[in-house]
């Protein structure tokens, strides 16, 4: 390789290394970073088991049945913009902000007060419109995803079709707000897979960011640039 080409290669490497350093600034202290196992990062520990329970909201599609009532078998109803549902026999029932069990009890009370004696009500969420999480960064399919039951970090990353080849598996951060306070915790998905770190449960509105490896990104940039440059030189010759 001639000296001009060697100088160009060294210049490209230097510029890409500088860019990699610039793209990985020191950790920001605006959002507090806590230990993965910290009580402060666990809503259930701070707010009680109810923090894990889904709360109904506008857009949720519910399925309601009343035992031995022919006209009330698997009735589909959507929660409106103010948190109400309109049901046969029961009328309008306020369910927004309630857990599924609390909503079932509210419907039961209203049916008992207006039409039925000791109604046996069953209720479940057919389609959730309110519990979401976000996966961003070095994954194949970043985006906003629906919560499907109780989920964990590895499941969420799998839904985003896994980390890319540039991902830094030891720098996966979950951002969440607990009682109005934003915070973050860093996880190592290689250690989670090995069973030496907890696979943390997700909560609604969590934001997962898979960091990119500065070294991997820089090396890829060098290879890509050299590939194009050497192809150009060969073509020129």
Secondary structure by P-SEA (a helix, b strand, c coil): ccaaaaaaaaaaaaaaaaaaaaacccccccbbbbccccccccccccccccccbbbbcccbbbbbbccccccccbbbbbbccccccccccccccccccccaaaaaaaaaaaaaaccccccbbbbbbccccccbbbbbccccccccccccccccaaaaaaaaccccccccccbbbbbbbcccccccccccaaaaaaccccccccccbbbbbbcccaaaaaaaaaaaaaaaaaaaaaaac
